[in-house]
Amino acid sequence: MVSNITIIFNFIISQWSLTPQAFKDAVLFAALTKCVLAVIWWTTRVLAAKFPANAALSVFQGLLDTRPAKLVVLVLDITLIDVFLFFACVALLDLHRGFSIFSLWTAALFSFLLVYMVMVAHKDIKKY
């Protein structure tokens, strides 16, 4: 069963122009970029609220509140939603074919991440 899912997974990935390693790297890059942007955004907002007279923080916060910056965050959200949806479907298919604690845990994890990213994207769409 595991080999069948691996074959299906590799076939789907081979249909894209990315190799499996490049796909993993792209997913990791999107997730890390989203995380770094979220930390920068949060830190800037906290520091700007604490030190409202600081001109550098005000300028940096102004750059993060532009439409292009919000669009980049939205594109990263949608990218991660696609990835989590794909992995949630693969994990649920694996769970359907044969129960194991790992497949149950993986299905729950990716389903949770998918729902979370949809909620985050909805919030980001409202900001945009």
Disulfide bonds with the S-S distance in Angstrom:
none
